[in-house]
Amino acid sequence: MALRALVGVKRVIDYAVKVRVKPDKTGVVTDGVKHSMNPFCEIAVEEAVRLKEKKIVGEIIAVSCGPQQCQETIRTALAMGVDRGIHVDLSAKDAETLGPFQVSKILAAVAKKENVNLVLLGKQAIDDDCNQTGQMTAALLDWPQATFASEVKVEGEKLTVVREVDGGLETISMKLPAVVTADLRLNEPRYATLPNIMKAKKKKIETVKPSDLGVDTTSRVHILSVEDPPQRQAGVKVETTEDLVSKLKESGRICFCSVMALALEKNRNTRLQFRAPTGPPSILTIPAIAATCAADVRGAGPVTFRLYRPHHPSLPCRTTAGHRSRL
């Protein structure tokens, strides 16, 4: 029996547009700004269409939450090959405060209502980069999940997914129904052809309210301020380790006066971590640093020093020696 797939499509500011913060710092400027479908949602739509072309999926439903303009995003999905769309209508003001938890509740409610077997989502949206909706949707539905998918295979009631992890690729197998989030290398989305764009205008888009699905979209997060990131300062080249230490001391990154190191060819990737009395630890990486070093500490309070060496190229470093000095 062919599967029924639900695909989430989010309307975001186009990736090529320079985002500007509102003068009152309550958000970003959206009026008169080009919007498009979230790129990772496009990848999810493409994967659903490919599964349909293989006769694995029988029907694809696209859902989007937001104001009336979200129907344009749904039309784009319909032009790519989606069968029908569902628009969860929200005012522009409510849509701005809509978070991953509220969206996941909506998606879970639609999935139950439409009796789908597979939910395909982008791994994250390029506007908030939350990377939470897919995981929360799977939790609410109590379905297995496969995030960061770079390959998807369906064999009967079994789903095999190759997912991208920090150490490489991980292959997992699960039973349907399931939730899958698409990573960048899953596929390359197609361009909608003119005939399909014309056909998409005739396809059905159902409009519902969150209340029709029994979902409360009240936000639990209050935005205090939105600000532009600070401008990146120009870097400085240094010739020696002593110059590096001096520059770091002048910038306030580390609270010691001098570090003496001897070059060791076999330990060029050794890292030093310095923890000041206040603030997070600073990692100092010096090529060809020695296993022995001395530090003159000035300031108030304890300073922790740890020496790190990599024990495997694909794994985090482990502590191999530690020294603590107090003033």
C-alpha positions in Angstrom: 0.0 0.0 0.0 1.3 3.4 -1.0 2.3 5.8 1.8 0.8 9.2 2.6 3.4 11.9 3.2 3.1 15.2 5.0 5.7 17.9 4.2 6.2 21.1 6.1 7.0 24.2 4.1 8.0 27.4 5.8 8.0 30.9 4.3 11.2 32.7 5.2 13.1 35.7 4.1 15.0 34.8 0.9 18.5 33.6 1.5 19.9 36.2 -0.9 18.4 39.1 1.0 20.4 41.1 3.6 18.4 41.0 6.8 17.8 44.3 8.6 16.8 44.8 12.2 13.8 47.0 12.9 14.7 50.4 14.5 12.8 49.5 17.7 14.8 46.2 17.9 11.7 44.1 18.2 12.5 41.9 15.2 13.6 42.1 11.6 12.1 44.0 8.7 9.7 41.9 6.6 7.6 44.5 4.8 8.6 44.8 1.2 11.2 42.0 1.5 11.4 39.0 -0.8 10.3 35.8 0.8 10.7 32.2 -0.5 10.4 28.6 0.7 13.0 27.6 3.3 15.8 25.8 1.4 15.7 22.7 3.7 11.9 22.5 3.2 12.5 22.4 -0.5 14.8 19.4 -0.1 12.1 17.7 2.0 9.5 18.4 -0.8 11.9 17.1 -3.5 12.4 13.9 -1.5 8.7 13.3 -1.1 8.2 13.9 -4.8 10.9 11.4 -5.7 9.3 8.8 -3.4 6.0 9.4 -5.2 7.7 8.9 -8.6 9.0 5.6 -7.3 5.4 4.6 -6.5 6.3 4.4 -2.8 4.2 7.5 -1.8 0.7 7.8 -3.1 -0.2 11.3 -1.9 1.8 14.3 -0.7 0.3 17.0 1.5 2.1 20.3 2.1 1.4 22.3 5.2 2.4 25.9 6.1 1.7 28.1 9.1 1.4 31.8 8.8 -0.4 34.7 7.1 -2.1 34.7 3.7 1.2 35.0 1.9 2.1 31.4 3.0 -0.2 30.2 0.2 2.4 31.3 -2.3 4.9 29.0 -0.6 2.4 26.1 -0.7 1.8 26.9 -4.5 5.6 26.5 -5.0 5.4 23.0 -3.4 2.4 22.2 -5.5 4.3 23.2 -8.6 7.1 20.8 -7.6 4.7 17.9 -7.5 2.8 18.0 -4.2 -0.8 16.9 -4.5 -2.6 19.4 -2.2 -1.9 21.9 0.5 -3.1 22.9 4.0 -2.7 26.5 5.1 -2.9 27.0 8.9 -4.0 30.6 8.9 -2.4 33.0 11.5 -2.1 36.7 11.6 1.3 38.3 10.8 1.7 39.3 14.4 1.0 35.8 15.7 3.2 34.2 13.1 6.2 36.3 14.3 5.9 34.7 17.8 5.2 31.2 16.5 8.0 28.9 17.8 9.0 25.3 17.1 6.9 23.9 19.9 3.7 25.5 18.5 4.5 24.4 14.9 5.2 20.9 16.1 1.8 20.7 17.8 0.2 21.9 14.5 2.1 19.4 12.4 1.3 16.5 14.8 -2.4 17.4 14.8 -2.5 17.6 10.9 -0.6 14.3 10.7 -3.2 12.6 12.9 -6.1 14.2 11.0 -4.7 13.2 7.6 -3.6 9.7 8.7 -0.2 10.1 7.2 2.6 7.5 7.4 5.6 9.7 6.8 6.4 13.3 7.9 9.2 15.0 6.0 10.6 18.3 7.2 13.7 20.4 6.7 16.2 20.0 9.4 16.0 23.7 10.3 14.8 27.0 9.0 17.3 29.6 7.9 15.6 32.4 9.8 15.8 31.1 13.3 18.0 28.0 12.9 16.2 26.3 15.8 16.5 22.7 14.5 13.8 21.6 16.9 10.5 21.2 15.0 11.2 17.7 13.6 12.3 16.3 17.0 9.3 17.8 18.8 6.8 16.6 16.2 8.2 13.0 16.6 7.9 13.2 20.3 4.3 14.5 20.2 3.3 11.7 17.8 5.4 9.1 19.6 7.0 8.1 16.3 10.6 7.2 15.6 12.7 9.9 14.0 15.7 10.3 11.7 17.2 13.7 11.7 19.9 15.2 9.3 19.0 12.6 6.6 21.4 12.4 3.6 19.7 9.2 2.1 16.3 7.7 2.6 15.2 4.2 1.5 11.7 2.7 2.1 11.3 -1.0 2.0 7.7 -2.0 2.9 7.0 -0.9 6.4 10.7 -0.4 7.1 12.6 2.9 6.7 16.4 3.1 6.3 18.1 6.4 6.7 21.7 7.5 6.4 22.1 10.5 8.6 25.0 13.0 9.0 26.7 13.1 12.4 29.8 14.9 13.7 32.0 11.8 13.2 30.7 10.9 9.7 27.6 9.0 8.6 25.2 6.9 10.6 22.8 4.4 9.2 19.6 3.7 11.2 16.6 1.5 10.5 13.1 2.1 11.9 9.5 1.2 11.4 6.9 3.4 9.8 5.2 5.8 10.6 8.2 8.0 11.2 9.5 11.6 11.1 12.5 12.5 8.8 14.3 15.8 8.6 16.3 16.6 5.5 19.9 17.6 5.4 21.6 19.6 2.6 23.1 16.5 0.8 19.8 14.5 0.6 19.1 15.8 -2.9 19.0 18.8 -5.2 15.5 20.3 -5.5 14.1 20.6 -9.0 12.9 23.8 -10.6 9.2 24.0 -11.2 8.3 24.0 -14.9 5.8 26.5 -16.4 3.2 23.7 -17.1 3.4 22.5 -13.5 3.1 26.1 -12.2 -0.1 26.5 -14.2 -1.4 23.2 -12.9 -0.6 24.2 -9.3 -3.0 27.1 -9.6 -5.8 24.5 -9.9 -4.8 22.3 -7.0 -6.7 22.5 -3.7 -5.4 24.5 -0.7 -7.4 24.0 2.5 -7.4 26.8 5.0 -7.8 26.0 8.7 -7.3 27.8 12.0 -5.1 26.4 14.8 -8.3 26.3 16.9 -9.8 23.9 14.4 -7.0 21.5 15.1 -7.3 22.0 18.9 -3.9 23.7 19.1 -3.0 26.6 21.4 -0.4 28.7 19.7 0.3 31.0 22.6 4.1 31.6 22.7 6.1 30.8 25.8 9.0 32.9 24.6 9.2 36.7 24.9 11.7 38.5 22.7 13.5 41.2 24.7 15.6 42.7 21.9 17.0 41.9 18.4 20.3 43.4 17.5 22.7 43.2 14.6 25.8 41.1 15.2 28.9 43.1 16.1 31.2 43.9 13.1 34.1 41.6 12.8 37.4 43.2 13.7 40.5 42.8 11.5 42.9 40.1 12.5 46.6 40.5 13.5 49.4 38.3 12.3 52.1 37.3 14.9 55.5 35.8 14.3 56.2 34.0 17.5 54.4 32.2 20.4 55.4 35.0 22.7 53.8 37.6 20.5 50.6 35.5 20.4 50.5 35.3 24.2 51.2 39.0 24.5 48.3 39.9 22.1 45.9 37.6 24.0 46.9 39.1 27.3 46.4 42.7 26.0 42.9 41.8 24.7 41.9 40.3 28.0 41.3 36.8 26.6 43.7 35.2 29.1 44.9 36.3 32.6 48.5 35.1 32.6 51.6 37.0 31.8 53.8 34.6 30.0 53.8 31.1 28.6 57.1 29.4 27.6 56.8 26.5 25.2 59.2 24.2 23.4 58.5 22.8 19.9 57.7 19.1 19.7 57.2 17.7 16.2 55.0 14.8 17.4 52.5 16.9 19.3 51.7 19.8 16.9 47.9 19.6 17.7 48.2 19.9 21.5 45.8 22.4 23.0 45.9 24.5 26.1 42.9 25.5 28.2 43.1 28.4 30.6 40.2 29.1 33.0 40.2 32.6 34.5 38.6 33.3 37.9 35.5 34.6 36.0 34.1 33.7 32.6 34.3 30.6 30.4 37.6 28.8 29.7 39.7 30.0 26.8 41.3 27.4 24.4 44.7 28.3 23.2 46.0 26.3 20.3 49.7 26.6 19.5 51.3 24.5 16.7 54.2 22.5 18.0 53.6 23.3 21.6 55.5 21.3 24.3 54.2 19.1 27.1 55.9 21.4 29.7 55.1 25.1 30.1 55.1 27.6 32.9 52.7 30.4 33.5 53.1 33.5 35.7 49.6 34.4 36.9 48.4 37.8 38.0 44.9 38.6 39.2 42.5 37.6 41.9 41.4 34.1 42.3 42.4 30.6 41.1 43.4 29.9 37.5 43.1 26.3 36.1 45.5 25.0 33.5 44.9 21.9 31.4 46.9 20.3 28.7 44.9 18.6 25.9 46.1 16.1 23.3 43.9 14.6 20.5 43.5 10.8 21.0 41.6 10.2 17.7 41.1 12.5 14.7 37.3 12.2 14.8 36.8 12.4 18.6 37.1 15.3 21.1 40.3 15.8 22.9 40.9 14.3 26.4 42.8 15.7 29.4 46.2 14.2 29.7 47.7 16.4 32.4 46.4 19.1 34.8 47.8 21.7 37.1 46.1 24.2 39.4 47.8 27.2 40.8 46.5 29.6 43.4 47.7 33.1 44.1 
